[in-house]
Amino acid sequence: MMGTRQVGERYSPDHTTYSEATQYCYRDGVHDLVLFWTNPTPEEVGGFRTQPVEFALYVQQPVLFLLYRIEDVCEWSDVAYNVHQLRPDEQAVPVNPPGDSARVQMTLVDASNGIIQAKRVVGMGPAMTQAMRHTLEEQTQLPYSRFDYDALVQQAYARYPDSDAMLKDAWLSEAAESEN
């Protein structure tokens, strides 16, 4: 299970290096956001653990773009996602009732060696929690084609040259609730 990997351990036994990237998925009841950074500095690792986090959501179905920012550590960035990217037996939709706040597990991995540098859990506010739940639920009902998905992701990146531009059209944005 994803939550059992600890700081100092390899993120995956199958990989020792990664491209710099971000990975998001909702699986096993957890919103999981993994940042792969090459040689993060001690300041970046410390800031990842402690600095305020903000989230925003931009949707152009069947693509969900989760935008995030860590104050004084990383500017607005984004990651595209569709529930159909997981195996059918792993596809799930959050069951958070209205008013509930979802938890987001965040992991920082050194892309140069695959070692987990930091982990933390933050909370999404009730509005973001419901928007994510609704968007993922909608994705399960829509037809999915990897070709169409990739084309829509490329169209979005052509329209929005960076995450700051996408943020202007986001459905909502909010500060994460600190949990640790």
N, C-alpha and C positions, 0 to 999 in steps of 0.2 A: 504494500500500500504506500502511496506517495508520502503520507505524513510520517513515516517511520525513518526516513533518511535524516541524518543529523548533520550539523555543521562539522566540517572536517572530513566527512565521508564523500565518496564518489557519488555524483547525482545518479548515474546509471552504470551498472557493471559492464554494459555493452559499449560504452564510449569513453574515451579519455580526452577528446577535444571536441569543441563545437564551434560553429560559426557564431559571431555576435548576433543575437536575435532575442526575441521575446516569444514566449509560449504561454497561451492561456487555454484553459479548458475547465469545464464543469464536469466533475466525475466523483463518484462515491460521496456525494453530498458536500463537496468542497469546490469553491471557486479557487482555482490554482493559477497563480501568475508567477512565471519563472523568467528571470532576467539572466541572460548569458552575456557577461561582459569579460573581455580579455584583460587580465591582470588588474582587477579593481584595486585602487589605492586603499590604504587603511582609512583615509578620510571618507571615501565612498562607501566602504563597508560599514563604518560607524554611522554615517548618515542614513544608509539604507535601514539600519536597525532602529533608528530613533526619530528621524525627521518626519514631519507631517506629510501625508500622502493625500493626493486628490485623484478622483476618478471622474470620467465623463463617458457618455455613451452616444455613439453615432451609429445609426442603423440604416442600411440600404439592403433590405432583404434580398437574398438570403445571407447577407453578410452583416455580422455584428462587429463593430470596431470598439474595443475597450481602450479608452485613452487613460493615461496615468501620468502623474508627475510626483516626484519626490523632492520636496523643497531643498534647495541648495545642493542637490545630488544629481538629479536628471531633469531636464526640461520635459515638456509634454511629449510623450511618445504614444504609439498605438500598436495594437495587435488585432489582426482580423481573425474571426472565428465563425464556425458553423458547427452545430451539434453533430452533423453527419460526418465530420472528420474523424470521429471516434468509431470504433467497431460497434455494430448494432447492439451488442450486449452491454456496452459501456455508455450508450446514449441515455442521458437522463435530463430531467427538468427539475429545477429547484421546487420545493413544496412550501416555501416560506409563505405563511399567511400574511394578509395585509397588516402593516404595522411592525412586522418583524424586520430585523437587520441581519443580513447575510454576513458570513465571515469570509475573508479572502486570505488564503495562505500565500505569502510571498516568499520566494526563494531567490537568492543571488548565487549564481554559479560562475566560477572562474572558467571562461570558455577555453583558456589555454591548457587546463589540466583536468577539467570536469569535476573539481572539488567544490562542494557547497561552502560558501563563505559566510552566509548569514541567512537567517530565517526570521519571519515575523508574521503575526496575524493582525489584520485590521478589519474593521467592520464597515460595511456599506450601510448607508442610511436607508430608511424604509422606502423612500421613493426610488432610489437606484435599485434596491433589492427587487421591487416589483417590476421595474422596467426590464431588468435582466431576466427575471422569471418569465414575463410575458414574451419577450423577444425569443428566448430559447424554446418556449412552448410553441410559438408560431413557426419556428424553424422545423420542428418535428412534423408539422402539418403540410409544409411546402415540399414540392418536388425538388430533388437535389441533383445537380450535375456538377461534377468537379470542374469541367470546362467552363460552364456558365459562372460558377463561383469565382474561379481565377480571373475571368474576364471582368467581372464586377469589381473585384479587388483592384485590378489594374486601372479601371475607369476611375475609381475613387482616388487612387494615388495620382492619376493624371489631373483630376479636378482640384485636388488638395495637395499642393507641393510639399507640405509638412503638416505635422500634427496640430500646430497652432492654427493653421487655416481650417482644418477639419473641426477643431474645437468650436469655432464660430457657428457651425451648423449642428453642433451636438444637441441631442434631445434634452440632456440635463447634465450638470456637473455638480460635484459636491466634494467637501473635505471628508476623508475617511475618518472613522472613529477609531482612536487608538485603543488597542486591546492589550498591549504589553509595553 
